[in-house]
Amino acid sequence: MHMIERKQDALNGAMLRALMAEHLREEREKSEHQPIQDSSFSALASRIVDDARSGVTHKSAASNLLADIGLEAPKQSEDNSPLRHVGQRARKIPLNKPRVRKVKRASRAPSQTRNRPPMGHERTKRSVRVPRT
């Protein structure tokens, strides 16, 4: 009977320690993620959100200003395809470049290799061997 009580006490102690650790973890998370209550940050955040919603960029603002003055801004097509630089590369290629002459390869092996036997078939000089006595 005492053994069961000891087990129960150990389980209660482990449960209590786990609850305390979880409570400490929650407290740390609450203290880490507190929002900043500052008017300058909120003003900056609202400006960023407004700019993102309106979609006004520096180029579009400048072109709007020129249109208000009466000048027409040159229209540039914004093309993000991989072929957007093809025209610029084509201008760089010269039209009349010197022709490259092809060199004919020799169809036969060099004379040194034609006159000698293939590897492994060389004739070795055999001397007369005299048996030892």
N, C-alpha and C positions, 0 to 999 in steps of 0.2 A: 504494500500500500504506500509505503514511503517513496518507493521508486517512481510510482505514477505521479505523485505530488511533485517530485523533483523534476520530472520531465515536463510537467505542466508549467512549473515555475520557469524553467529554461525557455520554453516556448513563449511564455508571456514576456520574458525579458527580451528575447530576440524580436518579438513583435513590437515591443515598445521602442527598442533601438531603431528598427526600420521606420516606424512612424516618425520618430524624431528626426532621422536623417532626411526623410521625404519632406518634412516641414521646413527644415533648414534649406533644402534645395529650392523649394518654392519661394521662400523669402529672398534668396539670392536672385532668382529670376525676376521677381517683382522689383527689386532694387536696381537691377541692370537695365530694365526696359521702361524706365519712367520717361514719359514725353517731356520735351523741353518747352517750358512756357515762356517764350521770349517773342516780343513783337517783331523784332528785326528778322528772326528766322521765319516767322509766319508770313511776313511781307515778302521775303525772298521766295519762299515756297509758292505763294500765290502768284507771283510774277512768272516763275518758271512754268507753273501749270497754265497760266494764261497764254504765254508764248507758245507752249506746246499745242494748245487747243487752236489758237489762231493760225498757226502754221506760217507765220511771217518770218522770213529769213532776212539776212542783211542784203542779199542780192535783190529780193523782191521789194524790200523797202526802198532801196536805191532806184530801182526801175519805176516804182510808184512815184517817187519824188521827181524823176525826170519826166514822167508822163504828166504830172501836175504842172510843171514848168512849160511843157509844150514840146519837149524833145522826145523823139522816139528812140527807145533803147534797141540795140540790135538784137534780133531774136536768135538765140542759139539753141539748137536742138540738143536736148539732154538725152544722149543715147548711152545706155550702159551695156550694150551688147559687146561680145568679145571682138567684133569686127569694126569697132569704132576708129581704129588707127590704120585701117587698110589703105585708105587714100593717101595718108601721109607717107606710108612705106612705099607705095607705088611711085610717088614723086621722087623718092631717093634713088631708085634704080636707074642707072644710066641706060640710054636707049642704044647707043652704038659702042659696045664694049669689045675689046679685042677677042677674037675667037680662040678658044683653047684647042690646040692640036692634040689629037690622041696619039699616044706612043704605042706602036705595035709590040706586042710581047713576043719573045722568041719562042717558037713552038718546039724547038729541040733543046736538049740538055747541053750544057757546055762541053767542050771537047775533053776536058780533064776527066769528067765523069763518064763520058761515053767510052773512053779507052780503058778504063779500069774495070775489074769485075765487081759485081754487086757485093754488098757487105755480107760477110760470112762465107763467101765462096772464094776467098783469096787462096792462091796456091802457096803452100809453105814449102820451103826448101827442105827436102828430106835428106838427111845424111845417113850414111851406112852405119849401122850400129853393130858394134862388135860385142859379142857376149863375153861377160867376165868369166874368168876361169879361176 
